[in-house]
Amino acid sequence: MSFLLATRAKTRSGPGVATARPAAAARTVGAEGAEGAELGTESPAELPAELAGRRRSPATRWTWLGVALVALVAAALASVTFGAREIAWSDLVAALRGHEETVSQAAVAKRIPRTLLALLVGAALGVAGTVMQGVTRNPLADPGILGVSSGASLAVVSGIAFFGLASPTGYIWVAILGAGIAAVFVYVVGSLGRGGATPLKLALAGAATSAALTSLISAILLPRIQVMDSFRFWQIGGVGGASLGKIVLVLPFLVVGTLLCLVMARGLNSLALGDELAAGLGERVMRTRIVAATGAVALCGAATAVAGPIGFVGLVVPHACRLLVGPDHRWLLPFSAIVGAVLLTLADVVGRVVARPDEIDVGIVTALIGAPVFIAIVRRQKARAL
């Protein structure tokens, strides 16, 4: 009898219980969101040990941001200083002031567009990789691994071979279109079957799609010697053909893509909690995914159009940045842009220095750096979601 009375009392107090549960859920969401989204107000002591250990204090974040900005300036100076011809400090200062009286000063003037393009492309790939990992909750997501870069490459090569595409602006639009189609295809294929779009299925679908698209590119180029000669170096990925005109053309696409990604920073934090919790917090999950993915595809397509398919930058940079500033996308996205710019610029410098007087394309250098890191991530994460 007492048991029945207690049960009835609990049933009658249903509204109170229903009120208490969302509060408890809010505390749980807050604890999980403090991993980076800072959705709750809990102190680190109240968080699970794993999540509390990944939080970063504001002082730590600002410190690393200052270090990254110093590294950015140093990488830019190294890019205009080192190469087939080393530049003296006096010539560097004179060239930055607009003088081109000597060969060294002229060399600096020629390297400035290359440096700017490396900074922009590196930043774009870093942000695109971070967003793709956030949207798919896949630590292995990357424009190259998911086949997005290959889709952009196939679109550009097909436009040149079959439609006589010759406009630089046309390259960019076609590359963005190809990157978008490839991204949608990989996501649809990875979503088939039980469990939906799991990290492992997305990685496998992306790898298979990338291999298939690369084969199609080779099939298109092999019978067309003229097209192959024009784009065989572009396929490797590099910034050696940079010019101010090319930068001006691609800059609006990069700016729009970056803004779309930054606007969705809070939404990406919510997605890290899972779709159900994100929807419970009032987040429009599908809208967030579409807008963020559109920004990432625009960045990847535009970067691929002007520099070729450069791999592993979008994979390595987000993981390195999470170790420094934590997983909050409001910090992670701008930090990934800075670190991606530093990485690609330094990779370009290394490619110029180690093979003097020749050069190694930056796509090869990033692959040499990124492949061991990719293996390490696979072994450590074991294809788990973020």
C-alpha positions, -999 to 999 in steps of 0.1 A, spaced: 0 0 0 27 24 9 44 16 -24 13 24 -43 8 57 -25 44 66 -32 40 58 -69 8 79 -70 26 108 -53 54 106 -79 28 105 -107 10 135 -94 42 155 -91 48 149 -128 50 186 -137 76 192 -111 96 163 -124 92 175 -159 105 209 -148 134 193 -131 145 172 -160 151 200 -184 171 217 -157 192 186 -152 195 182 -190 206 219 -193 233 212 -167 244 182 -187 244 201 -220 262 229 -203 289 206 -190 293 190 -224 291 223 -242 318 238 -220 342 215 -239 344 244 -263 310 259 -269 308 274 -234 271 269 -234 269 264 -197 283 283 -167 297 253 -148 332 256 -133 359 232 -146 356 213 -113 320 204 -122 329 191 -156 338 155 -165 376 151 -162 381 145 -200 361 176 -209 376 198 -182 410 189 -193 403 202 -228 391 237 -218 415 266 -222 415 297 -202 412 331 -219 448 339 -210 460 308 -226 440 314 -258 452 350 -261 488 339 -255 487 313 -282 469 339 -305 498 363 -300 523 335 -307 504 325 -339 504 361 -351 542 364 -345 547 332 -364 525 345 -392 547 376 -396 578 355 -394 566 331 -421 557 360 -444 591 376 -440 608 342 -446 587 337 -477 599 370 -493 635 365 -481 644 329 -488 644 311 -522 668 305 -551 683 339 -542 687 350 -506 678 386 -500 697 410 -477 678 429 -451 685 463 -468 672 450 -501 641 436 -484 633 469 -467 639 488 -499 617 464 -519 589 466 -494 590 504 -498 585 499 -536 620 500 -549 631 476 -577 666 489 -586 685 457 -580 679 420 -589 673 412 -552 647 439 -549 629 427 -580 630 392 -566 612 404 -534 586 422 -555 579 390 -574 577 370 -542 551 392 -525 521 380 -546 533 344 -540 534 350 -502 500 366 -502 485 337 -521 501 311 -498 487 330 -468 452 332 -483 451 296 -495 465 282 -463 440 302 -442 411 290 -465 421 253 -463 426 256 -425 391 270 -420 375 246 -445 390 216 -428 379 228 -393 343 233 -406 342 199 -423 353 182 -392 327 201 -372 298 195 -396 305 158 -400 318 153 -364 346 133 -381 382 139 -370 394 125 -403 375 150 -424 396 171 -448 389 186 -483 413 161 -498 402 130 -479 365 137 -484 370 141 -522 361 178 -523 394 189 -537 393 161 -563 358 172 -573 370 208 -578 399 195 -599 377 173 -621 353 202 -627 381 225 -638 398 199 -660 365 190 -676 356 226 -682 389 232 -700 389 199 -720 352 199 -731 340 235 -729 371 255 -737 371 272 -702 398 298 -701 385 326 -678 402 327 -643 368 336 -628 353 307 -646 378 284 -631 367 295 -596 330 291 -602 334 257 -618 358 246 -591 333 256 -564 305 238 -583 326 206 -586 336 208 -549 299 211 -539 288 182 -560 315 160 -546 308 170 -510 271 162 -514 278 129 -531 302 118 -504 278 127 -476 249 109 -493 270 77 -499 283 79 -463 248 82 -450 235 50 -466 229 19 -445 225 16 -407 239 42 -384 238 71 -409 269 92 -417 294 77 -393 330 90 -393 343 57 -407 317 55 -435 324 91 -445 361 86 -446 358 54 -467 333 71 -490 355 101 -494 386 80 -501 368 59 -527 353 90 -543 387 108 -544 403 78 -560 376 75 -586 377 112 -595 415 112 -597 412 83 -622 387 103 -643 410 133 -643 438 111 -657 415 96 -683 405 131 -695 441 144 -695 460 115 -711 446 119 -746 449 157 -745 486 165 -745 481 202 -745 457 203 -716 479 178 -697 510 200 -702 492 230 -689 478 215 -658 501 187 -647 519 210 -623 486 226 -612 474 191 -601 503 188 -577 493 220 -560 515 251 -557 515 289 -554 544 296 -578 521 311 -604 507 338 -581 499 373 -593 481 402 -578 454 398 -605 447 363 -595 445 373 -558 420 400 -566 398 376 -584 398 349 -557 396 372 -527 358 379 -527 351 342 -528 375 336 -499 360 364 -479 324 353 -484 333 316 -476 351 327 -444 322 349 -433 297 321 -437 319 298 -416 325 324 -389 288 331 -386 281 295 -380 307 291 -352 281 289 -324 261 265 -344 291 242 -349 296 242 -311 260 230 -308 265 203 -334 294 190 -314 268 179 -287 248 158 -312 219 167 -334 192 160 -307 208 181 -280 216 208 -306 179 209 -317 169 210 -280 190 241 -275 171 258 -303 197 253 -330 185 248 -366 207 218 -373 200 214 -410 204 252 -417 237 252 -397 251 223 -416 241 237 -450 254 272 -444 287 260 -428 292 234 -455 286 260 -482 312 283 -467 337 254 -465 330 243 -501 335 279 -514 368 281 -496 380 248 -508 368 253 -544 383 288 -547 416 277 -531 418 247 -555 411 268 -585 440 292 -579 466 268 -563 455 233 -573 445 205 -549 467 208 -518 461 181 -493 464 176 -455 464 212 -445 427 210 -436 434 178 -417 465 188 -397 456 224 -388 424 218 -368 439 191 -347 469 212 -338 447 242 -330 424 222 -307 454 213 -286 463 250 -282 430 268 -279 404 241 -273 374 230 -294 353 262 -292 348 272 -329 346 309 -320 383 306 -313 391 276 -334 381 290 -368 402 322 -367 430 304 -351 429 277 -378 430 305 -405 462 318 -389 479 285 -384 469 272 -419 484 303 -434 516 298 -415 518 261 -424 513 266 -461 537 295 -463 565 277 -444 559 246 -466 564 268 -497 596 282 -482 609 247 -475 601 236 -510 621 265 -524 651 261 -500 658 223 -500 659 220 -538 678 252 -549 679 264 -576 648 243 -584 616 241 -564 594 215 -548 557 223 -551 540 230 -519 515 202 -524 543 177 -521 557 192 -490 523 193 -472 518 156 -482 552 147 -466 542 165 -435 505 155 -434 508 117 -442 525 108 -409 501 131 -390 472 114 -407 485 79 -396 489 92 -361 454 106 -359 439 73 -373 458 53 -347 449 76 -318 413 84 -327 404 51 -342 379 68 -365 358 81 -336 336 112 -339 347 144 -323 
